[in-house]
């Protein structure tokens, strides 16, 4: 499933609207401990986290995640958004908690 | 073995804002050289974890990348202290001495060194109060 289809169906807010959302999503990874995410995430997964600081961009870039979904309205620093745009990593916001956000993605077949 | 590429990067202590920058540059460079994507991913994990260690545990340090003519990729992470008191403990999954600040940012899972060892083809760590040197090698096969 592509990012733009997921975004439209799941009513996420897109914090990086200028980025291309044609990328395929292969699965979902949930986690806030960066080493754990770094060690176990897989390329093209959508990463759900409540961490909103700069280091999520490096992790998502190096792990080649398809996007970052910030769950439960956790705050994101503005400079993180700028960096995400530079690195071409889409960031979405979900009002729902991590579990509920992941559940909706599972219902979409991920 | 001759080194065909040699690069050095400096990493500053507590520089969370730039954490991962050196690893991203190294990954990008190796990608351009045509390194196999699977190997590249292993290198990215090891490099990022080791870079973070320089930032949160050491007084900063250097990353030295060498690519040898037989295809071996070597990364050395070198710092000047304070050193790892008990390497065996530090290698135990879940054991961490990370500060509260580092933990609040999602570091300090105690998975850094175990992850690094798992993804590296060769792993050597030497530490004293004068500093730690971590040498990693990756082979394409």
gemmi code that builds the backbone of each chain (N, CA, C; Angstrom):
import gemmi

chains = {
    "A": [
        ("UNK", (0.836, -1.197, 0.000), (0.000, 0.000, 0.000), (0.876, 1.255, 0.000)),
        ("UNK", (0.395, 2.273, -0.704), (1.214, 3.485, -0.790), (0.890, 4.456, 0.340)),
        ("UNK", (1.865, 5.306, 0.611), (1.700, 6.273, 1.705), (0.496, 7.190, 1.505)),
        ("UNK", (0.296, 7.673, 0.259), (-0.811, 8.621, 0.067), (-2.171, 7.960, 0.293)),
        ("UNK", (-2.295, 6.673, -0.057), (-3.568, 5.972, 0.178), (-3.819, 5.843, 1.682)),
        ("UNK", (-2.747, 5.492, 2.412), (-2.891, 5.348, 3.867), (-3.252, 6.674, 4.510)),
        ("UNK", (-2.575, 7.715, 4.087), (-2.810, 9.021, 4.694), (-4.262, 9.461, 4.497)),
        ("UNK", (-4.761, 9.282, 3.270), (-6.135, 9.699, 2.993), (-7.150, 8.891, 3.788)),
        ("UNK", (-6.904, 7.611, 3.886), (-7.883, 6.756, 4.564), (-7.824, 6.884, 6.079)),
        ("UNK", (-6.660, 7.137, 6.605), (-6.526, 7.124, 8.065), (-6.577, 8.522, 8.686)),
        ("UNK", (-6.762, 9.530, 7.851), (-6.947, 10.904, 8.341), (-5.777, 11.414, 9.196)),
        ("UNK", (-4.585, 11.043, 8.790), (-3.423, 11.597, 9.481), (-3.197, 13.028, 9.018)),
        ("UNK", (-2.566, 13.859, 9.872), (-2.122, 15.147, 9.323), (-0.718, 14.965, 8.775)),
        ("UNK", (-0.515, 15.557, 7.627), (0.775, 15.436, 6.947), (1.618, 16.662, 7.291)),
        ("UNK", (2.715, 16.456, 8.009), (3.565, 17.584, 8.406), (4.608, 17.927, 7.349)),
        ("UNK", (4.709, 17.082, 6.329), (5.689, 17.337, 5.260), (4.973, 17.257, 3.908)),
        ("UNK", (3.999, 18.161, 3.672), (3.126, 18.015, 2.506), (3.834, 18.084, 1.152)),
        ("UNK", (5.041, 18.624, 1.114), (5.703, 18.733, -0.188), (6.403, 17.447, -0.629)),
        ("UNK", (6.478, 16.487, 0.277), (7.213, 15.264, -0.098), (6.333, 14.298, -0.889)),
        ("UNK", (6.983, 13.543, -1.743), (6.303, 12.553, -2.579), (5.795, 11.388, -1.715)),
        ("UNK", (4.508, 11.052, -1.894), (3.923, 9.985, -1.069), (3.596, 8.740, -1.895)),
        ("UNK", (4.331, 8.574, -2.969), (4.109, 7.406, -3.833), (4.809, 6.161, -3.289)),
        ("UNK", (5.562, 6.326, -2.227), (6.365, 5.208, -1.718), (5.483, 4.102, -1.112)),
        ("UNK", (5.885, 2.872, -1.381), (5.171, 1.714, -0.834), (5.548, 1.492, 0.628)),
        ("UNK", (4.573, 1.047, 1.410), (4.825, 0.706, 2.817), (4.769, -0.810, 2.935)),
        ("UNK", (5.826, -1.388, 3.538), (5.896, -2.852, 3.576), (5.377, -3.431, 4.887)),
        ("UNK", (5.261, -2.603, 5.907), (4.852, -3.104, 7.214), (4.938, -1.989, 8.232)),
        ("UNK", (4.859, -2.351, 9.485), (4.811, -1.342, 10.548), (5.813, -1.706, 11.634)),
        ("UNK", (6.493, -0.703, 12.171), (7.329, -0.947, 13.352), (6.947, 0.069, 14.422)),
        ("UNK", (6.728, -0.396, 15.648), (6.372, 0.505, 16.748), (7.502, 0.490, 17.770)),
        ("UNK", (7.939, 1.657, 18.219), (8.957, 1.669, 19.267), (9.508, 3.051, 19.518)),
        ("UNK", (9.939, 3.265, 20.753), (10.486, 4.571, 21.139), (11.939, 4.491, 21.590)),
        ("UNK", (12.416, 3.274, 21.822), (13.826, 3.129, 22.193), (14.628, 3.060, 20.893)),
        ("UNK", (15.412, 4.092, 20.650), (16.018, 4.229, 19.325), (16.944, 3.073, 18.953)),
        ("UNK", (17.705, 2.564, 19.924), (18.596, 1.436, 19.616), (17.795, 0.205, 19.214)),
        ("UNK", (16.679, 0.046, 19.877), (15.847, -1.117, 19.593), (15.287, -1.002, 18.179)),
        ("UNK", (14.804, 0.182, 17.867), (14.229, 0.448, 16.551), (15.309, 0.286, 15.478)),
        ("UNK", (16.480, 0.845, 15.769), (17.608, 0.778, 14.838), (18.006, -0.669, 14.582)),
        ("UNK", (17.992, -1.466, 15.633), (18.448, -2.858, 15.519), (17.433, -3.779, 14.871)),
        ("UNK", (16.156, -3.431, 14.947), (15.127, -4.391, 14.542), (14.174, -3.933, 13.451)),
        ("UNK", (14.160, -2.642, 13.167), (13.277, -2.157, 12.101), (13.734, -2.664, 10.740)),
        ("UNK", (12.839, -2.623, 9.764), (13.177, -3.091, 8.415), (12.873, -1.995, 7.394)),
        ("UNK", (13.599, -2.002, 6.280), (13.361, -0.989, 5.252), (11.904, -0.967, 4.793)),
        ("UNK", (11.432, 0.232, 4.496), (10.085, 0.484, 3.951), (8.953, 0.319, 4.958)),
        ("UNK", (9.275, 0.026, 6.211), (8.210, -0.001, 7.204), (7.797, 1.423, 7.569)),
        ("UNK", (6.552, 1.558, 8.034), (6.101, 2.815, 8.627), (6.445, 2.719, 10.114)),
        ("UNK", (7.097, 3.727, 10.636), (7.543, 3.681, 12.039), (6.633, 4.562, 12.896)),
        ("UNK", (6.011, 3.927, 13.890), (5.139, 4.673, 14.806), (5.886, 4.897, 16.121)),
        ("UNK", (5.946, 6.148, 16.554), (6.669, 6.483, 17.777), (6.045, 7.712, 18.435)),
        ("UNK", (6.402, 7.947, 19.693), (6.001, 9.211, 20.328), (7.222, 10.122, 20.512)),
        ("UNK", (8.365, 9.687, 20.000), (9.554, 10.547, 20.061), (9.452, 11.594, 18.950)),
        ("UNK", (9.671, 12.869, 19.311), (9.531, 13.896, 18.282), (10.776, 14.750, 18.136)),
        ("UNK", (11.913, 14.243, 18.581), (13.140, 15.053, 18.513), (14.001, 14.662, 17.308)),
        ("UNK", (15.054, 15.418, 17.107), (15.867, 15.336, 15.896), (16.384, 13.932, 15.568)),
        ("UNK", (16.648, 13.135, 16.600), (17.293, 11.853, 16.340), (16.428, 10.845, 15.597)),
        ("UNK", (15.112, 11.095, 15.578), (14.256, 10.151, 14.837), (14.546, 10.232, 13.335)),
        ("UNK", (15.020, 11.372, 12.877), (15.279, 11.524, 11.439), (16.470, 10.659, 11.029)),
        ("UNK", (17.512, 10.694, 11.847), (18.688, 9.859, 11.543), (18.314, 8.386, 11.550)),
        ("UNK", (17.525, 7.978, 12.541), (17.140, 6.565, 12.633), (16.292, 6.168, 11.417)),
        ("UNK", (15.311, 7.007, 11.093), (14.428, 6.676, 9.961), (15.213, 6.642, 8.647)),
        ("UNK", (16.168, 7.576, 8.501), (16.967, 7.623, 7.276), (17.868, 6.404, 7.155)),
        ("UNK", (18.541, 6.084, 8.239), (19.482, 4.963, 8.189), (18.760, 3.618, 8.062)),
        ("UNK", (17.590, 3.532, 8.676), (16.818, 2.281, 8.600), (15.966, 2.201, 7.340)),
        ("UNK", (15.919, 3.325, 6.612), (15.147, 3.408, 5.366), (13.660, 3.158, 5.579)),
        ("UNK", (13.125, 3.716, 6.676), (11.686, 3.621, 6.893), (10.964, 4.448, 5.833)),
        ("UNK", (9.731, 4.038, 5.511), (8.972, 4.782, 4.490), (8.426, 6.087, 5.042)),
        ("UNK", (8.187, 6.131, 6.362), (7.693, 7.367, 6.980), (7.784, 7.240, 8.492)),
        ("UNK", (7.563, 8.363, 9.167), (7.442, 8.348, 10.631), (6.024, 8.801, 10.964)),
        ("UNK", (5.366, 8.061, 11.829), (4.041, 8.470, 12.297), (4.175, 8.809, 13.776)),
        ("UNK", (3.945, 10.063, 14.097), (4.015, 10.489, 15.499), (2.631, 10.281, 16.107)),
        ("UNK", (2.559, 9.386, 17.069), (1.261, 9.008, 17.627), (0.846, 9.918, 18.777)),
        ("UNK", (-0.422, 9.891, 19.063), (-1.014, 10.493, 20.263), (-0.698, 11.980, 20.423)),
        ("UNK", (-0.602, 12.662, 19.304), (-0.343, 14.106, 19.317), (0.922, 14.487, 20.077)),
        ("UNK", (1.889, 13.617, 20.118), (3.168, 13.953, 20.781), (3.796, 15.133, 20.035)),
        ("UNK", (4.531, 15.966, 20.764), (5.039, 17.183, 20.124), (6.234, 16.885, 19.215)),
        ("UNK", (6.335, 17.666, 18.141), (7.472, 17.547, 17.222), (8.097, 18.931, 17.105)),
        ("UNK", (9.395, 18.992, 17.262), (10.077, 20.279, 17.139), (10.078, 20.692, 15.665)),
        ("UNK", (9.940, 22.010, 15.426), (9.843, 22.515, 14.059), (11.100, 22.169, 13.249)),
        ("UNK", (12.254, 22.221, 13.905), (13.493, 21.920, 13.171), (13.538, 20.453, 12.715)),
        ("UNK", (12.788, 19.608, 13.419), (12.711, 18.197, 13.021), (11.962, 18.083, 11.689)),
        ("UNK", (10.910, 18.882, 11.568), (10.132, 18.881, 10.315), (11.026, 19.347, 9.149)),
        ("UNK", (11.786, 20.406, 9.408), (12.681, 20.922, 8.361), (13.685, 19.865, 7.928)),
        ("UNK", (14.234, 19.185, 8.906), (15.236, 18.140, 8.630), (14.603, 16.982, 7.861)),
        ("UNK", (13.371, 16.648, 8.238), (12.663, 15.551, 7.566), (12.473, 15.887, 6.083)),
        ("UNK", (12.151, 17.149, 5.813), (11.963, 17.577, 4.423), (13.293, 17.448, 3.665)),
        ("UNK", (14.365, 17.929, 4.309), (15.694, 17.823, 3.677), (16.058, 16.373, 3.365)),
        ("UNK", (15.723, 15.490, 4.284), (16.123, 14.074, 4.145), (15.079, 13.239, 3.410)),
        ("UNK", (13.991, 13.901, 2.989), (12.933, 13.212, 2.252), (12.278, 12.083, 3.054)),
        ("UNK", (11.963, 12.392, 4.313), (11.280, 11.404, 5.165), (9.919, 11.976, 5.572)),
        ("UNK", (8.830, 11.458, 5.022), (7.504, 11.984, 5.373), (7.189, 11.794, 6.869)),
        ("UNK", (6.595, 12.825, 7.454), (6.160, 12.720, 8.859), (4.655, 12.971, 8.927)),
        ("UNK", (3.954, 12.058, 9.587), (2.516, 12.214, 9.799), (2.236, 12.281, 11.283)),
        ("UNK", (1.092, 12.867, 11.601), (0.645, 12.868, 13.001), (-0.660, 12.099, 13.098)),
        ("UNK", (-0.714, 11.246, 14.107), (-1.944, 10.520, 14.380), (-2.419, 10.959, 15.764)),
        ("UNK", (-3.747, 11.224, 15.893), (-4.248, 11.607, 17.218), (-4.327, 10.387, 18.135)),
        ("UNK", (-4.331, 9.219, 17.520), (-4.543, 7.995, 18.295), (-3.250, 7.505, 18.946)),
        ("UNK", (-3.378, 6.730, 20.018), (-2.185, 6.114, 20.620), (-1.507, 5.144, 19.656)),
        ("UNK", (-0.298, 4.738, 19.990), (0.488, 3.846, 19.127), (-0.310, 2.587, 18.763)),
        ("UNK", (-0.894, 1.966, 19.774), (-1.609, 0.702, 19.537), (-2.755, 0.893, 18.549)),
        ("UNK", (-3.563, 1.948, 18.786), (-4.721, 2.187, 17.909), (-4.269, 2.538, 16.490)),
        ("UNK", (-3.187, 3.295, 16.406), (-2.658, 3.671, 15.089), (-2.213, 2.419, 14.332)),
        ("UNK", (-1.502, 1.543, 15.038), (-1.015, 0.308, 14.410), (-2.184, -0.590, 14.022)),
        ("UNK", (-3.211, -0.615, 14.872), (-4.369, -1.469, 14.609), (-5.039, -1.078, 13.284)),
        ("UNK", (-5.159, 0.228, 13.067), (-5.779, 0.688, 11.815), (-4.930, 0.279, 10.612)),
        ("UNK", (-3.606, 0.316, 10.785), (-2.730, -0.093, 9.683), (-2.865, -1.584, 9.410)),
        ("UNK", (-3.041, -2.354, 10.467), (-3.225, -3.811, 10.291), (-4.532, -4.054, 9.536)),
        ("UNK", (-5.559, -3.280, 9.915), (-6.855, -3.430, 9.218), (-6.737, -3.103, 7.733)),
        ("UNK", (-5.750, -2.275, 7.400), (-5.546, -1.942, 5.984), (-4.684, -2.986, 5.286)),
        ("UNK", (-4.337, -4.018, 6.005), (-3.622, -5.118, 5.369), (-2.115, -5.126, 5.599)),
        ("UNK", (-1.628, -4.231, 6.415), (-0.174, -4.219, 6.674), (0.195, -5.176, 7.800)),
    ],
    "B": [
        ("UNK", (46.889, -5.648, 2.421), (45.686, -4.890, 2.043), (45.996, -3.400, 1.999)),
        ("UNK", (45.608, -2.794, 0.906), (45.784, -1.341, 0.810), (44.443, -0.663, 0.990)),
        ("UNK", (44.494, 0.488, 1.672), (43.263, 1.253, 1.844), (43.031, 2.097, 0.597)),
        ("UNK", (41.854, 1.956, -0.004), (41.568, 2.740, -1.202), (40.751, 3.986, -0.876)),
        ("UNK", (40.072, 3.913, 0.265), (39.337, 5.101, 0.727), (39.624, 5.279, 2.196)),
        ("UNK", (39.943, 6.493, 2.582), (40.223, 6.764, 3.989), (39.547, 8.089, 4.346)),
        ("UNK", (38.681, 8.044, 5.327), (37.980, 9.267, 5.746), (37.904, 9.316, 7.251)),
        ("UNK", (37.920, 10.555, 7.782), (37.784, 10.704, 9.232), (36.679, 11.692, 9.551)),
        ("UNK", (35.943, 11.395, 10.583), (34.845, 12.258, 11.023), (35.005, 12.513, 12.517)),
        ("UNK", (34.699, 13.739, 12.939), (34.746, 14.059, 14.366), (33.338, 14.124, 14.922)),
        ("UNK", (33.180, 13.607, 16.122), (31.864, 13.622, 16.767), (32.030, 14.273, 18.133)),
        ("UNK", (31.165, 15.239, 18.455), (31.307, 15.975, 19.717), (30.411, 15.396, 20.818)),
        ("UNK", (30.904, 15.448, 22.034), (30.146, 14.960, 23.187), (28.821, 15.724, 23.319)),
        ("UNK", (27.768, 15.022, 23.646), (26.415, 15.579, 23.876), (25.838, 16.334, 22.680)),
        ("UNK", (26.401, 16.142, 21.493), (25.879, 16.852, 20.319), (24.707, 16.064, 19.721)),
        ("UNK", (23.614, 16.029, 20.480), (22.457, 15.236, 20.065), (21.880, 15.754, 18.744)),
        ("UNK", (21.977, 17.057, 18.536), (21.369, 17.652, 17.333), (21.990, 17.087, 16.054)),
        ("UNK", (23.275, 16.743, 16.102), (23.938, 16.222, 14.903), (24.158, 14.709, 14.940)),
        ("UNK", (23.566, 14.064, 15.920), (23.773, 12.621, 16.051), (23.284, 11.900, 14.804)),
        ("UNK", (24.112, 11.071, 14.254), (23.718, 10.318, 13.058), (24.215, 10.942, 11.769)),
        ("UNK", (24.737, 12.162, 11.873), (25.184, 12.862, 10.667), (26.375, 12.131, 10.013)),
        ("UNK", (27.344, 11.776, 10.839), (28.512, 11.077, 10.293), (28.089, 9.733, 9.705)),
        ("UNK", (27.217, 9.026, 10.418), (26.762, 7.714, 9.924), (26.038, 7.857, 8.599)),
        ("UNK", (25.226, 8.917, 8.475), (24.496, 9.133, 7.222), (25.462, 9.417, 6.079)),
        ("UNK", (26.506, 10.240, 6.352), (27.498, 10.540, 5.304), (28.228, 9.270, 4.878)),
        ("UNK", (28.606, 8.463, 5.873), (29.338, 7.224, 5.575), (28.466, 6.285, 4.753)),
        ("UNK", (27.205, 6.165, 5.159), (26.301, 5.268, 4.431), (26.134, 5.746, 2.982)),
        ("UNK", (25.952, 7.049, 2.830), (25.754, 7.622, 1.494), (26.984, 7.368, 0.606)),
        ("UNK", (28.157, 7.587, 1.198), (29.400, 7.380, 0.451), (29.542, 5.915, 0.008)),
        ("UNK", (29.277, 5.000, 0.934), (29.425, 3.580, 0.611), (28.375, 3.136, -0.407)),
        ("UNK", (27.209, 3.770, -0.332), (26.144, 3.460, -1.299), (26.604, 3.830, -2.703)),
        ("UNK", (27.230, 5.010, -2.795), (27.732, 5.457, -4.098), (28.813, 4.524, -4.643)),
        ("UNK", (29.528, 3.882, -3.721), (30.574, 2.938, -4.163), (29.983, 1.614, -4.630)),
        ("UNK", (28.670, 1.465, -4.421), (28.009, 0.246, -4.879), (28.046, -0.895, -3.872)),
        ("UNK", (28.216, -0.566, -2.595), (28.214, -1.617, -1.560), (26.830, -2.269, -1.523)),
        ("UNK", (26.821, -3.578, -1.375), (25.588, -4.356, -1.340), (24.616, -3.790, -0.281)),
        ("UNK", (23.321, -3.611, -0.649), (22.367, -2.991, 0.284), (22.253, -3.703, 1.633)),
        ("UNK", (22.338, -5.024, 1.631), (22.238, -5.759, 2.912), (23.431, -5.435, 3.824)),
        ("UNK", (24.609, -5.375, 3.208), (25.818, -5.053, 3.975), (25.730, -3.603, 4.457)),
        ("UNK", (25.224, -2.771, 3.571), (25.088, -1.351, 3.880), (24.187, -1.134, 5.099)),
        ("UNK", (23.125, -1.914, 5.176), (22.209, -1.789, 6.316), (22.883, -2.210, 7.602)),
        ("UNK", (23.687, -3.256, 7.533), (24.414, -3.692, 8.739), (25.393, -2.598, 9.165)),
        ("UNK", (26.060, -2.025, 8.187), (27.025, -0.969, 8.497), (26.301, 0.233, 9.121)),
        ("UNK", (25.129, 0.560, 8.578), (24.379, 1.718, 9.089), (24.000, 1.529, 10.557)),
        ("UNK", (23.548, 0.331, 10.902), (23.160, 0.051, 12.292), (24.384, 0.198, 13.213)),
        ("UNK", (25.474, -0.466, 12.825), (26.674, -0.464, 13.655), (27.251, 0.945, 13.784)),
        ("UNK", (27.258, 1.657, 12.674), (27.871, 2.982, 12.660), (27.064, 3.963, 13.513)),
        ("UNK", (25.749, 3.907, 13.366), (24.893, 4.818, 14.142), (25.026, 4.541, 15.635)),
        ("UNK", (24.946, 3.284, 16.020), (25.054, 2.934, 17.434), (26.396, 3.390, 18.011)),
        ("UNK", (27.447, 3.196, 17.242), (28.781, 3.544, 17.725), (28.947, 5.056, 17.785)),
        ("UNK", (28.358, 5.752, 16.815), (28.410, 7.220, 16.828), (27.673, 7.757, 18.061)),
        ("UNK", (26.515, 7.157, 18.349), (25.747, 7.574, 19.531), (26.572, 7.334, 20.799)),
        ("UNK", (27.289, 6.202, 20.836), (28.117, 5.924, 22.009), (29.158, 7.021, 22.232)),
        ("UNK", (29.743, 7.510, 21.131), (30.737, 8.594, 21.269), (30.071, 9.838, 21.858)),
        ("UNK", (28.811, 10.071, 21.467), (28.101, 11.278, 21.908), (27.633, 11.166, 23.358)),
        ("UNK", (27.049, 10.002, 23.707), (26.454, 9.934, 25.047), (27.373, 9.349, 26.117)),
        ("UNK", (28.371, 8.572, 25.717), (29.212, 7.945, 26.748), (30.634, 8.505, 26.802)),
        ("UNK", (31.172, 8.881, 25.638), (32.568, 9.331, 25.610), (32.627, 10.856, 25.594)),
        ("UNK", (33.821, 11.386, 25.669), (34.002, 12.839, 25.556), (34.097, 13.191, 24.064)),
        ("UNK", (33.185, 12.653, 23.273), (33.294, 12.804, 21.820), (34.382, 11.880, 21.301)),
        ("UNK", (34.647, 11.933, 20.006), (35.683, 11.064, 19.454), (35.726, 11.126, 17.946)),
        ("UNK", (36.443, 10.184, 17.358), (36.617, 10.172, 15.902), (36.127, 8.860, 15.302)),
        ("UNK", (35.636, 8.982, 14.086), (35.254, 7.796, 13.315), (36.184, 7.739, 12.106)),
        ("UNK", (36.831, 6.606, 11.937), (37.768, 6.464, 10.819), (37.268, 5.334, 9.910)),
        ("UNK", (36.995, 5.718, 8.676), (36.495, 4.755, 7.687), (37.616, 4.384, 6.720)),
        ("UNK", (37.813, 3.091, 6.521), (38.741, 2.632, 5.484), (38.061, 1.580, 4.633)),
        ("UNK", (38.216, 1.708, 3.339), (37.762, 0.643, 2.446), (39.022, 0.068, 1.822)),
        ("UNK", (39.222, -1.240, 1.989), (40.443, -1.879, 1.491), (40.218, -2.472, 0.103)),
        ("UNK", (41.339, -2.729, -0.564), (41.228, -3.195, -1.957), (40.629, -4.596, -2.091)),
        ("UNK", (40.525, -5.342, -0.990), (39.842, -6.645, -1.088), (38.342, -6.513, -0.797)),
        ("UNK", (37.872, -5.258, -0.627), (36.442, -5.030, -0.407), (36.055, -4.916, 1.066)),
        ("UNK", (36.998, -5.197, 1.965), (36.696, -5.085, 3.394), (36.455, -3.622, 3.763)),
        ("UNK", (35.413, -3.405, 4.532), (35.115, -2.050, 5.006), (35.399, -2.027, 6.508)),
        ("UNK", (36.236, -1.100, 6.908), (36.620, -1.025, 8.326), (36.195, 0.302, 8.925)),
        ("UNK", (35.602, 0.224, 10.110), (35.238, 1.432, 10.847), (35.905, 1.382, 12.209)),
        ("UNK", (36.619, 2.449, 12.541), (37.223, 2.531, 13.871), (36.604, 3.714, 14.602)),
        ("UNK", (36.166, 3.473, 15.819), (35.596, 4.526, 16.666), (36.549, 4.701, 17.831)),
        ("UNK", (37.097, 5.899, 17.936), (38.172, 6.110, 18.888), (37.832, 7.301, 19.768)),
        ("UNK", (37.918, 7.115, 21.071), (37.670, 8.258, 21.957), (38.755, 8.338, 23.010)),
        ("UNK", (38.710, 9.412, 23.772), (39.742, 9.609, 24.794), (39.180, 9.502, 26.192)),
        ("UNK", (38.232, 8.670, 26.367), (37.711, 8.420, 27.701), (36.243, 8.778, 27.826)),
        ("UNK", (35.680, 8.398, 28.970), (36.321, 7.899, 30.194), (36.625, 6.396, 30.200)),
        ("UNK", (36.302, 5.680, 29.146), (36.562, 4.238, 29.129), (35.380, 3.452, 29.681)),
        ("UNK", (35.356, 2.182, 29.315), (34.270, 1.301, 29.774), (34.811, 0.475, 30.935)),
        ("UNK", (34.143, 0.596, 32.069), (34.643, -0.051, 33.283), (34.636, -1.575, 33.172)),
        ("UNK", (33.529, -2.096, 32.671), (33.384, -3.552, 32.595), (32.805, -3.899, 31.216)),
        ("UNK", (33.682, -4.301, 30.299), (33.234, -4.529, 28.917), (32.212, -5.662, 28.853)),
        ("UNK", (32.437, -6.698, 29.669), (31.513, -7.837, 29.637), (30.091, -7.390, 29.987)),
        ("UNK", (29.999, -6.542, 31.019), (28.686, -6.016, 31.418), (28.099, -5.160, 30.304)),
        ("UNK", (28.967, -4.320, 29.722), (28.496, -3.416, 28.656), (27.987, -4.188, 27.451)),
        ("UNK", (28.477, -5.414, 27.288), (28.050, -6.246, 26.159), (26.753, -7.007, 26.464)),
        ("UNK", (26.280, -6.929, 27.708), (25.068, -7.657, 28.090), (23.836, -6.899, 27.615)),
        ("UNK", (22.975, -7.538, 26.805), (21.772, -6.842, 26.339), (20.955, -6.306, 27.513)),
        ("UNK", (20.583, -5.053, 27.447), (19.756, -4.448, 28.492), (20.547, -3.669, 29.522)),
        ("UNK", (21.870, -3.909, 29.600), (22.677, -3.164, 30.567), (23.055, -1.811, 29.979)),
        ("UNK", (22.794, -0.734, 30.740), (23.112, 0.594, 30.222), (23.560, 1.525, 31.335)),
        ("UNK", (24.473, 2.415, 31.002), (24.884, 3.447, 31.964), (24.497, 4.829, 31.426)),
        ("UNK", (23.560, 4.860, 30.474), (23.189, 6.143, 29.850), (22.543, 7.088, 30.865)),
        ("UNK", (22.755, 8.381, 30.649), (22.209, 9.405, 31.544), (20.696, 9.510, 31.365)),
        ("UNK", (20.058, 10.189, 32.317), (18.617, 10.407, 32.237), (18.247, 11.133, 30.951)),
        ("UNK", (19.071, 12.129, 30.593), (18.779, 12.906, 29.380), (18.802, 11.986, 28.150)),
        ("UNK", (19.850, 11.167, 28.086), (19.962, 10.256, 26.940), (18.778, 9.297, 26.905)),
        ("UNK", (18.386, 8.822, 28.083), (17.261, 7.878, 28.134), (15.965, 8.543, 27.706)),
        ("UNK", (15.797, 9.806, 28.120), (14.549, 10.496, 27.780), (14.426, 10.696, 26.273)),
        ("UNK", (15.558, 10.636, 25.563), (15.522, 10.782, 24.113), (15.430, 9.430, 23.410)),
        ("UNK", (15.299, 8.393, 24.190), (15.114, 7.072, 23.566), (16.394, 6.287, 23.392)),
        ("UNK", (17.487, 6.794, 23.987), (18.733, 6.025, 23.965), (18.815, 5.235, 25.270)),
        ("UNK", (19.908, 4.468, 25.401), (20.117, 3.775, 26.669), (19.269, 2.535, 26.839)),
        ("UNK", (18.921, 1.875, 25.728), (18.177, 0.619, 25.838), (19.104, -0.513, 26.259)),
        ("UNK", (20.399, -0.239, 26.251), (21.353, -1.292, 26.585), (21.517, -2.273, 25.435)),
        ("UNK", (21.195, -1.819, 24.240), (21.263, -2.700, 23.073), (22.357, -2.281, 22.104)),
        ("UNK", (23.045, -1.185, 22.406), (24.018, -0.637, 21.477), (25.114, -1.625, 21.111)),
        ("UNK", (25.964, -1.972, 22.079), (27.091, -2.872, 21.773), (26.617, -4.256, 21.299)),
        ("UNK", (25.589, -4.850, 21.948), (25.124, -6.147, 21.417), (24.664, -6.052, 19.958)),
        ("UNK", (23.954, -4.967, 19.624), (23.517, -4.784, 18.229), (24.717, -4.656, 17.300)),
        ("UNK", (25.704, -3.884, 17.724), (26.889, -3.643, 16.890), (27.597, -4.966, 16.608)),
        ("UNK", (27.761, -5.756, 17.666), (28.462, -7.034, 17.504), (27.677, -7.969, 16.567)),
        ("UNK", (26.374, -7.971, 16.729), (25.516, -8.861, 15.940), (25.632, -8.588, 14.441)),
        ("UNK", (25.742, -7.313, 14.081), (25.718, -6.992, 12.642), (27.111, -6.909, 12.011)),
        ("UNK", (28.165, -7.013, 12.833), (29.523, -6.867, 12.297), (30.136, -8.234, 11.990)),
        ("UNK", (30.981, -8.280, 10.956), (31.692, -9.524, 10.659), (32.889, -9.706, 11.587)),
        ("UNK", (33.516, -8.599, 11.947), (34.592, -8.651, 12.938), (34.376, -7.530, 13.928)),
        ("UNK", (34.614, -7.816, 15.203), (34.310, -6.859, 16.269), (35.428, -6.928, 17.287)),
        ("UNK", (36.051, -5.800, 17.563), (37.098, -5.786, 18.597), (36.948, -4.514, 19.413)),
        ("UNK", (36.964, -4.666, 20.727), (36.850, -3.473, 21.575), (37.953, -3.498, 22.630)),
        ("UNK", (38.645, -2.379, 22.749), (39.713, -2.229, 23.739), (39.395, -0.974, 24.529)),
        ("UNK", (39.459, -1.071, 25.846), (39.101, 0.103, 26.629), (39.949, 0.218, 27.889)),
        ("UNK", (40.319, 1.462, 28.199), (40.978, 1.757, 29.472), (40.495, 3.145, 29.861)),
        ("UNK", (40.964, 3.647, 30.980), (40.505, 4.983, 31.408), (40.968, 6.056, 30.420)),
        ("UNK", (41.931, 5.701, 29.580), (42.414, 6.671, 28.586), (41.586, 6.693, 27.313)),
        ("UNK", (40.698, 5.731, 27.193), (39.825, 5.761, 26.022), (39.453, 4.382, 25.523)),
        ("UNK", (38.544, 4.395, 24.578), (38.038, 3.155, 24.002), (38.264, 3.175, 22.499)),
        ("UNK", (38.683, 2.038, 21.962), (38.797, 1.903, 20.511), (37.977, 0.698, 20.091)),
        ("UNK", (37.027, 0.962, 19.233), (36.166, -0.093, 18.715), (36.488, -0.267, 17.236)),
        ("UNK", (36.875, -1.477, 16.859), (37.207, -1.733, 15.451), (36.207, -2.731, 14.883)),
        ("UNK", (35.580, -2.321, 13.793), (34.576, -3.177, 13.151), (34.976, -3.418, 11.712)),
        ("UNK", (34.752, -4.639, 11.237), (35.000, -4.911, 9.814), (33.784, -5.594, 9.196)),
        ("UNK", (33.566, -5.240, 7.958), (32.435, -5.791, 7.207), (32.954, -6.301, 5.875)),
        ("UNK", (32.433, -7.449, 5.486), (32.889, -8.023, 4.218), (31.698, -8.266, 3.315)),
        ("UNK", (31.914, -8.019, 2.059), (30.858, -8.307, 1.095), (31.044, -9.718, 0.613)),
        ("UNK", (30.030, -10.546, 0.775), (30.166, -11.894, 0.228), (28.793, -12.409, -0.157)),
    ],
}
model = gemmi.Model(1)
for chain_id, residues in chains.items():
    chain = gemmi.Chain(chain_id)
    for i, (resn, *xyz) in enumerate(residues, 1):
        res = gemmi.Residue()
        res.name, res.seqid = resn, gemmi.SeqId(i, " ")
        for name, pos in zip(("N", "CA", "C"), xyz):
            atom = gemmi.Atom()
            atom.name, atom.element = name, gemmi.Element(name[0])
            atom.pos, atom.b_iso = gemmi.Position(*pos), 0.0
            res.add_atom(atom)
        chain.add_residue(res)
    model.add_chain(chain)
structure = gemmi.Structure()
structure.add_model(model)
structure.setup_entities()
